[in-house]
Amino acid sequence: MAALKDIKLKIVGIKKTAQITQAMNMVAAAKLRGAQQRMEDFRPYAEKFSGVMAELAGAGINPDAFPLMAARPVKKVMLILVTSDRGLCGAFNSNLIRDTEKFLKAQQAEGREGCLACVGKKGNAFFTKSPFETLHSSVGIMDNIQMFNARQVGQEVINLFLEGKVDEVQLLYGRFINVAVQRPTMNRILPISTEGLEEGEGEKSEGPKATYTYEPDPEEILNNLLPMFVNVQIMHAMLETGASEQAARMTAMDNATRACKDMIADLTMVYNKARQSAITAELMDIVGGAEALK
């Protein structure tokens, strides 16, 4: 009977776990709606910003005249890693961390030095114990993503680039494709290249392009917009990661709930078999005793 009691306690415990995972699934679904709406509202802005920057960059300006566009020999590469602050979202953060390690090791193999700027607790906690240098970390900001947080990260990264402490900056984040797919995506944000601007412009419109007159001159406008462009790229990555995190958590909790139900079904079968075995053993004892009395 002790075995029956143990099995019953396991079933009760797994049922409670299933209730928790189902509740977390519902919370993640509610948060996903808000995060996805913010991300979808920001995407057109980011794409249009890239389009405007591409128009300005194509207005006959010299990239070497702008510190944030001037290319130089790459000796040290910084990777801005954007992860979540919370766990229980399946392999979402693990995939980003794995790609980060792969990228940094590839840089070492090419004779370059790699370093990190971690946005989010999960990435920061992992790479704190790694041999790779972390020049910047921002934690506790992914639950309530705000533009001033992206601006702080962007300003720190820009300062490191202008001071010559890093020669190139890459950005790695989880791009939201749909509820089932979140894809690690990497973009170079510094130095800003005209090719990268044209690629990020979104869908190309067919037909002749409009001619713009800029006041003041394109160089002055571009000089003011380049730092903003870096901030917008980081903000976009944070919003994409925030939506991807909730989608990954919703999927993970749904899988956990189904796994709990499967375990309950298996344990119930084991419980019934053990109960039937115990009843059969008791009946055999009763029959054996009756036969002995005869």
BALOBA-1460 file (C-alpha; in Angstrom, 3 decimals):
// residues 294
<rec num="1" residu="m" x="0.000" y="0.000" z="0.000"/>
<rec num="2" residu="a" x="2.982" y="2.294" z="0.526"/>
<rec num="3" residu="a" x="3.687" y="2.114" z="-3.201"/>
<rec num="4" residu="l" x="0.093" y="3.106" z="-3.982"/>
<rec num="5" residu="k" x="0.369" y="6.107" z="-1.669"/>
<rec num="6" residu="d" x="3.631" y="7.232" z="-3.293"/>
<rec num="7" residu="i" x="2.144" y="6.996" z="-6.777"/>
<rec num="8" residu="k" x="-0.932" y="8.935" z="-5.688"/>
<rec num="9" residu="l" x="1.253" y="11.686" z="-4.184"/>
<rec num="10" residu="k" x="3.207" y="11.912" z="-7.464"/>
<rec num="11" residu="i" x="-0.028" y="12.277" z="-9.439"/>
<rec num="12" residu="v" x="-1.227" y="15.062" z="-7.108"/>
<rec num="13" residu="g" x="2.121" y="16.873" z="-7.411"/>
<rec num="14" residu="i" x="2.159" y="16.663" z="-11.213"/>
<rec num="15" residu="k" x="-1.429" y="17.940" z="-11.383"/>
<rec num="16" residu="k" x="-0.392" y="21.006" z="-9.375"/>
<rec num="17" residu="t" x="2.592" y="21.517" z="-11.692"/>
<rec num="18" residu="a" x="0.260" y="21.319" z="-14.693"/>
<rec num="19" residu="q" x="-1.935" y="24.010" z="-13.147"/>
<rec num="20" residu="i" x="1.112" y="26.264" z="-12.703"/>
<rec num="21" residu="t" x="2.392" y="25.741" z="-16.256"/>
<rec num="22" residu="q" x="-1.093" y="26.344" z="-17.673"/>
<rec num="23" residu="a" x="-1.374" y="29.591" z="-15.710"/>
<rec num="24" residu="m" x="2.080" y="30.687" z="-16.940"/>
<rec num="25" residu="n" x="1.001" y="29.871" z="-20.492"/>
<rec num="26" residu="m" x="-2.020" y="32.162" z="-20.133"/>
<rec num="27" residu="v" x="0.089" y="34.965" z="-18.627"/>
<rec num="28" residu="a" x="2.654" y="34.673" z="-21.443"/>
<rec num="29" residu="a" x="-0.152" y="34.750" z="-24.036"/>
<rec num="30" residu="a" x="-1.536" y="37.953" z="-22.510"/>
<rec num="31" residu="k" x="1.910" y="39.581" z="-22.413"/>
<rec num="32" residu="l" x="2.627" y="38.433" z="-25.969"/>
<rec num="33" residu="r" x="-0.312" y="40.418" z="-27.327"/>
<rec num="34" residu="g" x="1.074" y="43.652" z="-25.890"/>
<rec num="35" residu="a" x="4.696" y="42.916" z="-26.815"/>
<rec num="36" residu="q" x="3.777" y="41.875" z="-30.354"/>
<rec num="37" residu="q" x="1.676" y="45.003" z="-30.836"/>
<rec num="38" residu="r" x="4.558" y="47.265" z="-29.744"/>
<rec num="39" residu="m" x="6.972" y="45.388" z="-32.000"/>
<rec num="40" residu="e" x="4.653" y="45.585" z="-35.036"/>
<rec num="41" residu="d" x="4.047" y="49.291" z="-34.412"/>
<rec num="42" residu="f" x="7.806" y="49.964" z="-34.261"/>
<rec num="43" residu="r" x="8.812" y="47.925" z="-37.316"/>
<rec num="44" residu="p" x="7.506" y="50.438" z="-39.925"/>
<rec num="45" residu="y" x="9.241" y="53.265" z="-38.069"/>
<rec num="46" residu="a" x="12.566" y="51.395" z="-38.061"/>
<rec num="47" residu="e" x="12.209" y="50.505" z="-41.747"/>
<rec num="48" residu="k" x="11.301" y="54.092" z="-42.718"/>
<rec num="49" residu="f" x="14.189" y="55.418" z="-40.646"/>
<rec num="50" residu="s" x="16.532" y="53.124" z="-42.587"/>
<rec num="51" residu="g" x="14.976" y="54.367" z="-45.830"/>
<rec num="52" residu="v" x="15.565" y="58.012" z="-44.929"/>
<rec num="53" residu="m" x="19.132" y="57.254" z="-43.915"/>
<rec num="54" residu="a" x="19.696" y="55.437" z="-47.208"/>
<rec num="55" residu="e" x="18.392" y="58.473" z="-49.136"/>
<rec num="56" residu="l" x="20.709" y="60.779" z="-47.208"/>
<rec num="57" residu="a" x="23.688" y="58.455" z="-47.598"/>
<rec num="58" residu="g" x="23.055" y="58.314" z="-51.342"/>
<rec num="59" residu="a" x="23.050" y="62.100" z="-51.706"/>
<rec num="60" residu="g" x="26.714" y="62.206" z="-52.710"/>
<rec num="61" residu="i" x="28.187" y="62.388" z="-49.215"/>
<rec num="62" residu="n" x="31.612" y="61.066" z="-48.247"/>
<rec num="63" residu="p" x="31.265" y="58.283" z="-45.603"/>
<rec num="64" residu="d" x="34.780" y="58.913" z="-44.301"/>
<rec num="65" residu="a" x="33.677" y="62.381" z="-43.195"/>
<rec num="66" residu="f" x="31.443" y="60.848" z="-40.511"/>
<rec num="67" residu="p" x="33.083" y="59.076" z="-37.550"/>
<rec num="68" residu="l" x="30.230" y="56.568" z="-37.239"/>
<rec num="69" residu="m" x="30.513" y="55.589" z="-40.925"/>
<rec num="70" residu="a" x="34.270" y="55.590" z="-41.330"/>
<rec num="71" residu="a" x="35.634" y="52.072" z="-41.715"/>
<rec num="72" residu="r" x="38.982" y="51.112" z="-40.216"/>
<rec num="73" residu="p" x="41.037" y="47.932" z="-39.777"/>
<rec num="74" residu="v" x="39.123" y="45.624" z="-37.447"/>
<rec num="75" residu="k" x="41.136" y="44.412" z="-34.467"/>
<rec num="76" residu="k" x="38.416" y="44.238" z="-31.826"/>
<rec num="77" residu="v" x="34.751" y="43.364" z="-32.418"/>
<rec num="78" residu="m" x="31.930" y="43.998" z="-29.966"/>
<rec num="79" residu="l" x="28.739" y="41.957" z="-30.014"/>
<rec num="80" residu="i" x="25.611" y="43.424" z="-28.421"/>
<rec num="81" residu="l" x="23.709" y="40.375" z="-27.154"/>
<rec num="82" residu="v" x="20.014" y="40.943" z="-26.396"/>
<rec num="83" residu="t" x="18.436" y="38.224" z="-24.241"/>
<rec num="84" residu="s" x="15.532" y="38.097" z="-21.798"/>
<rec num="85" residu="d" x="15.649" y="38.852" z="-18.084"/>
<rec num="86" residu="r" x="13.595" y="35.765" z="-17.202"/>
<rec num="87" residu="g" x="13.894" y="32.088" z="-17.986"/>
<rec num="88" residu="l" x="11.367" y="29.288" z="-18.556"/>
<rec num="89" residu="c" x="11.167" y="30.106" z="-22.268"/>
<rec num="90" residu="g" x="12.575" y="26.924" z="-23.743"/>
<rec num="91" residu="a" x="15.779" y="27.122" z="-25.751"/>
<rec num="92" residu="f" x="15.292" y="30.781" z="-26.725"/>
<rec num="93" residu="n" x="18.141" y="32.232" z="-24.641"/>
<rec num="94" residu="s" x="20.300" y="29.132" z="-25.121"/>
<rec num="95" residu="n" x="20.178" y="29.562" z="-28.902"/>
<rec num="96" residu="l" x="21.257" y="33.198" z="-28.648"/>
<rec num="97" residu="i" x="24.086" y="32.334" z="-26.229"/>
<rec num="98" residu="r" x="25.226" y="29.464" z="-28.476"/>
<rec num="99" residu="d" x="25.379" y="31.754" z="-31.529"/>
<rec num="100" residu="t" x="27.258" y="34.337" z="-29.466"/>
<rec num="101" residu="e" x="29.922" y="31.822" z="-28.438"/>
<rec num="102" residu="k" x="30.220" y="30.623" z="-32.028"/>
<rec num="103" residu="f" x="30.663" y="34.204" z="-33.295"/>
<rec num="104" residu="l" x="33.271" y="35.154" z="-30.682"/>
<rec num="105" residu="k" x="35.273" y="31.970" z="-31.272"/>
<rec num="106" residu="a" x="35.171" y="32.646" z="-35.024"/>
<rec num="107" residu="q" x="36.584" y="36.122" z="-34.393"/>
<rec num="108" residu="q" x="39.413" y="34.638" z="-32.335"/>
<rec num="109" residu="a" x="40.158" y="32.165" z="-35.125"/>
<rec num="110" residu="e" x="40.507" y="35.108" z="-37.537"/>
<rec num="111" residu="g" x="42.961" y="36.862" z="-35.215"/>
<rec num="112" residu="r" x="40.500" y="39.416" z="-33.866"/>
<rec num="113" residu="e" x="39.594" y="40.145" z="-30.272"/>
<rec num="114" residu="g" x="35.930" y="39.724" z="-29.269"/>
<rec num="115" residu="c" x="34.017" y="41.451" z="-26.487"/>
<rec num="116" residu="l" x="30.421" y="41.790" z="-25.364"/>
<rec num="117" residu="a" x="27.698" y="44.212" z="-24.402"/>
<rec num="118" residu="c" x="24.944" y="42.193" z="-22.693"/>
<rec num="119" residu="v" x="21.353" y="43.417" z="-22.591"/>
<rec num="120" residu="g" x="19.266" y="41.107" z="-20.410"/>
<rec num="121" residu="k" x="20.042" y="39.064" z="-17.288"/>
<rec num="122" residu="k" x="20.333" y="35.668" z="-18.955"/>
<rec num="123" residu="g" x="23.124" y="36.600" z="-21.340"/>
<rec num="124" residu="n" x="24.916" y="38.658" z="-18.690"/>
<rec num="125" residu="a" x="24.737" y="35.842" z="-16.100"/>
<rec num="126" residu="f" x="26.168" y="33.317" z="-18.554"/>
<rec num="127" residu="f" x="29.048" y="35.406" z="-19.897"/>
<rec num="128" residu="t" x="30.037" y="36.774" z="-16.482"/>
<rec num="129" residu="k" x="31.731" y="33.392" z="-15.943"/>
<rec num="130" residu="s" x="33.139" y="33.139" z="-19.468"/>
<rec num="131" residu="p" x="36.615" y="34.207" z="-20.636"/>
<rec num="132" residu="f" x="35.136" y="36.807" z="-23.000"/>
<rec num="133" residu="e" x="35.312" y="40.436" z="-21.915"/>
<rec num="134" residu="t" x="32.044" y="42.245" z="-21.146"/>
<rec num="135" residu="l" x="32.399" y="46.012" z="-21.610"/>
<rec num="136" residu="h" x="28.755" y="46.882" z="-20.915"/>
<rec num="137" residu="s" x="25.753" y="45.219" z="-19.276"/>
<rec num="138" residu="s" x="22.149" y="46.340" z="-18.894"/>
<rec num="139" residu="v" x="19.901" y="44.083" z="-16.819"/>
<rec num="140" residu="g" x="16.354" y="44.418" z="-15.534"/>
<rec num="141" residu="i" x="15.147" y="46.452" z="-18.524"/>
<rec num="142" residu="m" x="13.564" y="43.778" z="-20.725"/>
<rec num="143" residu="d" x="10.324" y="43.489" z="-18.752"/>
<rec num="144" residu="n" x="9.483" y="47.127" z="-19.491"/>
<rec num="145" residu="i" x="11.322" y="48.150" z="-22.665"/>
<rec num="146" residu="q" x="11.706" y="51.910" z="-23.053"/>
<rec num="147" residu="m" x="13.493" y="54.078" z="-25.594"/>
<rec num="148" residu="f" x="15.728" y="55.724" z="-22.997"/>
<rec num="149" residu="n" x="17.132" y="52.275" z="-22.118"/>
<rec num="150" residu="a" x="18.072" y="51.713" z="-25.761"/>
<rec num="151" residu="r" x="19.535" y="55.228" z="-25.870"/>
<rec num="152" residu="q" x="21.762" y="54.495" z="-22.856"/>
<rec num="153" residu="v" x="23.071" y="51.302" z="-24.439"/>
<rec num="154" residu="g" x="23.550" y="53.026" z="-27.790"/>
<rec num="155" residu="q" x="25.425" y="55.974" z="-26.281"/>
<rec num="156" residu="e" x="27.780" y="53.661" z="-24.383"/>
<rec num="157" residu="v" x="28.509" y="51.632" z="-27.506"/>
<rec num="158" residu="i" x="29.004" y="54.750" z="-29.645"/>
<rec num="159" residu="n" x="31.471" y="56.155" z="-27.098"/>
<rec num="160" residu="l" x="33.471" y="52.911" z="-27.128"/>
<rec num="161" residu="f" x="33.551" y="52.996" z="-30.930"/>
<rec num="162" residu="l" x="34.570" y="56.663" z="-31.157"/>
<rec num="163" residu="e" x="37.278" y="56.192" z="-28.522"/>
<rec num="164" residu="g" x="38.755" y="53.380" z="-30.621"/>
<rec num="165" residu="k" x="38.211" y="50.700" z="-27.969"/>
<rec num="166" residu="v" x="36.203" y="48.660" z="-30.481"/>
<rec num="167" residu="d" x="36.457" y="48.749" z="-34.274"/>
<rec num="168" residu="e" x="33.178" y="47.040" z="-35.209"/>
<rec num="169" residu="v" x="29.848" y="46.462" z="-33.456"/>
<rec num="170" residu="q" x="27.432" y="43.633" z="-34.241"/>
<rec num="171" residu="l" x="23.927" y="43.214" z="-32.824"/>
<rec num="172" residu="l" x="22.431" y="39.775" z="-32.042"/>
<rec num="173" residu="y" x="18.788" y="39.376" z="-31.036"/>
<rec num="174" residu="g" x="15.825" y="37.029" z="-31.396"/>
<rec num="175" residu="r" x="13.738" y="38.101" z="-34.380"/>
<rec num="176" residu="f" x="10.021" y="37.352" z="-34.041"/>
<rec num="177" residu="i" x="8.805" y="35.411" z="-37.095"/>
<rec num="178" residu="n" x="5.638" y="33.944" z="-35.596"/>
<rec num="179" residu="v" x="4.500" y="32.350" z="-32.343"/>
<rec num="180" residu="a" x="6.282" y="29.098" z="-33.180"/>
<rec num="181" residu="v" x="9.479" y="30.523" z="-34.742"/>
<rec num="182" residu="q" x="11.945" y="32.991" z="-33.187"/>
<rec num="183" residu="r" x="15.148" y="33.261" z="-35.177"/>
<rec num="184" residu="p" x="18.520" y="34.540" z="-33.884"/>
<rec num="185" residu="t" x="19.478" y="37.437" z="-36.174"/>
<rec num="186" residu="m" x="22.735" y="39.378" z="-36.424"/>
<rec num="187" residu="n" x="23.234" y="42.850" z="-37.929"/>
<rec num="188" residu="r" x="26.249" y="45.131" z="-38.072"/>
<rec num="189" residu="i" x="25.410" y="48.540" z="-36.648"/>
<rec num="190" residu="l" x="28.863" y="50.177" z="-36.479"/>
<rec num="191" residu="p" x="30.454" y="51.408" z="-38.612"/>
<rec num="192" residu="i" x="27.255" y="52.237" z="-40.461"/>
<rec num="193" residu="s" x="27.518" y="51.315" z="-44.132"/>
<rec num="194" residu="t" x="25.455" y="52.565" z="-47.049"/>
<rec num="195" residu="e" x="25.032" y="48.965" z="-48.208"/>
<rec num="196" residu="g" x="23.534" y="48.013" z="-44.841"/>
<rec num="197" residu="l" x="21.164" y="50.969" z="-45.007"/>
<rec num="198" residu="e" x="19.920" y="49.976" z="-48.440"/>
<rec num="199" residu="e" x="19.418" y="46.352" z="-47.321"/>
<rec num="200" residu="g" x="17.409" y="47.461" z="-44.306"/>
<rec num="201" residu="e" x="15.225" y="49.799" z="-46.310"/>
<rec num="202" residu="g" x="12.485" y="47.172" z="-46.648"/>
<rec num="203" residu="e" x="10.515" y="46.608" z="-49.803"/>
<rec num="204" residu="k" x="11.753" y="48.589" z="-52.778"/>
<rec num="205" residu="s" x="9.158" y="50.644" z="-54.575"/>
<rec num="206" residu="e" x="9.170" y="50.266" z="-58.328"/>
<rec num="207" residu="g" x="9.310" y="53.262" z="-60.612"/>
<rec num="208" residu="p" x="11.217" y="56.544" z="-60.381"/>
<rec num="209" residu="k" x="12.375" y="57.730" z="-56.977"/>
<rec num="210" residu="a" x="11.557" y="61.169" z="-55.643"/>
<rec num="211" residu="t" x="14.209" y="63.875" z="-55.468"/>
<rec num="212" residu="y" x="14.495" y="65.634" z="-52.116"/>
<rec num="213" residu="t" x="15.858" y="69.015" z="-51.169"/>
<rec num="214" residu="y" x="17.475" y="68.944" z="-47.724"/>
<rec num="215" residu="e" x="17.616" y="71.884" z="-45.339"/>
<rec num="216" residu="p" x="20.111" y="72.188" z="-43.808"/>
<rec num="217" residu="d" x="22.552" y="70.235" z="-45.958"/>
<rec num="218" residu="p" x="22.517" y="66.384" z="-45.961"/>
<rec num="219" residu="e" x="25.847" y="66.214" z="-44.102"/>
<rec num="220" residu="e" x="24.513" y="68.117" z="-41.094"/>
<rec num="221" residu="i" x="21.256" y="66.127" z="-41.023"/>
<rec num="222" residu="l" x="23.108" y="62.836" z="-41.322"/>
<rec num="223" residu="n" x="25.532" y="63.806" z="-38.577"/>
<rec num="224" residu="n" x="22.581" y="64.276" z="-36.186"/>
<rec num="225" residu="l" x="20.663" y="61.189" z="-37.336"/>
<rec num="226" residu="l" x="23.493" y="58.641" z="-37.211"/>
<rec num="227" residu="p" x="23.474" y="58.264" z="-33.368"/>
<rec num="228" residu="m" x="19.672" y="58.107" z="-33.468"/>
<rec num="229" residu="f" x="19.884" y="55.349" z="-36.072"/>
<rec num="230" residu="v" x="22.018" y="53.238" z="-33.717"/>
<rec num="231" residu="n" x="19.508" y="53.797" z="-30.896"/>
<rec num="232" residu="v" x="16.600" y="52.826" z="-33.142"/>
<rec num="233" residu="q" x="18.371" y="49.621" z="-34.190"/>
<rec num="234" residu="i" x="18.923" y="48.639" z="-30.552"/>
<rec num="235" residu="m" x="15.345" y="49.513" z="-29.593"/>
<rec num="236" residu="h" x="14.055" y="47.447" z="-32.491"/>
<rec num="237" residu="a" x="16.182" y="44.475" z="-31.374"/>
<rec num="238" residu="m" x="14.907" y="44.779" z="-27.795"/>
<rec num="239" residu="l" x="11.261" y="44.842" z="-28.901"/>
<rec num="240" residu="e" x="11.790" y="41.860" z="-31.206"/>
<rec num="241" residu="t" x="13.463" y="39.938" z="-28.382"/>
<rec num="242" residu="g" x="10.708" y="40.872" z="-25.932"/>
<rec num="243" residu="a" x="7.986" y="39.525" z="-28.224"/>
<rec num="244" residu="s" x="10.049" y="36.428" z="-29.047"/>
<rec num="245" residu="e" x="10.593" y="35.734" z="-25.351"/>
<rec num="246" residu="q" x="6.858" y="35.690" z="-24.589"/>
<rec num="247" residu="a" x="6.116" y="33.522" z="-27.621"/>
<rec num="248" residu="a" x="8.855" y="31.067" z="-26.643"/>
<rec num="249" residu="r" x="7.605" y="30.953" z="-23.045"/>
<rec num="250" residu="m" x="4.031" y="30.371" z="-24.168"/>
<rec num="251" residu="t" x="5.153" y="27.458" z="-26.351"/>
<rec num="252" residu="a" x="7.382" y="26.026" z="-23.608"/>
<rec num="253" residu="m" x="4.615" y="26.169" z="-20.991"/>
<rec num="254" residu="d" x="2.147" y="24.591" z="-23.422"/>
<rec num="255" residu="n" x="4.601" y="21.739" z="-24.025"/>
<rec num="256" residu="a" x="5.156" y="21.388" z="-20.264"/>
<rec num="257" residu="t" x="1.405" y="21.186" z="-19.628"/>
<rec num="258" residu="r" x="1.012" y="18.466" z="-22.253"/>
<rec num="259" residu="a" x="3.971" y="16.567" z="-20.778"/>
<rec num="260" residu="c" x="2.352" y="16.744" z="-17.324"/>
<rec num="261" residu="k" x="-0.891" y="15.327" z="-18.703"/>
<rec num="262" residu="d" x="1.023" y="12.469" z="-20.352"/>
<rec num="263" residu="m" x="2.828" y="11.716" z="-17.087"/>
<rec num="264" residu="i" x="-0.473" y="11.744" z="-15.179"/>
<rec num="265" residu="a" x="-1.964" y="9.281" z="-17.666"/>
<rec num="266" residu="d" x="1.055" y="6.953" z="-17.332"/>
<rec num="267" residu="l" x="1.089" y="7.156" z="-13.531"/>
<rec num="268" residu="t" x="-2.663" y="6.552" z="-13.376"/>
<rec num="269" residu="m" x="-2.177" y="3.360" z="-15.352"/>
<rec num="270" residu="v" x="0.658" y="2.279" z="-13.023"/>
<rec num="271" residu="y" x="-1.524" y="3.139" z="-10.014"/>
<rec num="272" residu="n" x="-4.429" y="1.066" z="-11.334"/>
<rec num="273" residu="k" x="-2.166" y="-1.909" z="-12.062"/>
<rec num="274" residu="a" x="-0.603" y="-1.715" z="-8.587"/>
<rec num="275" residu="r" x="-4.066" y="-1.441" z="-7.014"/>
<rec num="276" residu="q" x="-5.335" y="-4.442" z="-8.963"/>
<rec num="277" residu="s" x="-2.240" y="-6.395" z="-7.964"/>
<rec num="278" residu="a" x="-2.785" y="-5.531" z="-4.294"/>
<rec num="279" residu="i" x="-6.455" y="-6.559" z="-4.466"/>
<rec num="280" residu="t" x="-5.530" y="-9.834" z="-6.172"/>
<rec num="281" residu="a" x="-2.917" y="-10.571" z="-3.502"/>
<rec num="282" residu="e" x="-5.466" y="-9.910" z="-0.716"/>
<rec num="283" residu="l" x="-8.028" y="-12.179" z="-2.399"/>
<rec num="284" residu="m" x="-5.423" y="-14.919" z="-2.735"/>
<rec num="285" residu="d" x="-4.646" y="-14.606" z="0.970"/>
<rec num="286" residu="i" x="-8.347" y="-14.836" z="1.843"/>
<rec num="287" residu="v" x="-8.877" y="-17.870" z="-0.412"/>
<rec num="288" residu="g" x="-5.721" y="-19.515" z="0.916"/>
<rec num="289" residu="g" x="-6.859" y="-18.980" z="4.517"/>
<rec num="290" residu="a" x="-10.302" y="-20.415" z="3.787"/>
<rec num="291" residu="e" x="-8.761" y="-23.487" z="2.162"/>
<rec num="292" residu="a" x="-6.468" y="-23.969" z="5.155"/>
<rec num="293" residu="l" x="-9.434" y="-23.907" z="7.564"/>
<rec num="294" residu="k" x="-11.092" y="-26.728" z="5.614"/>
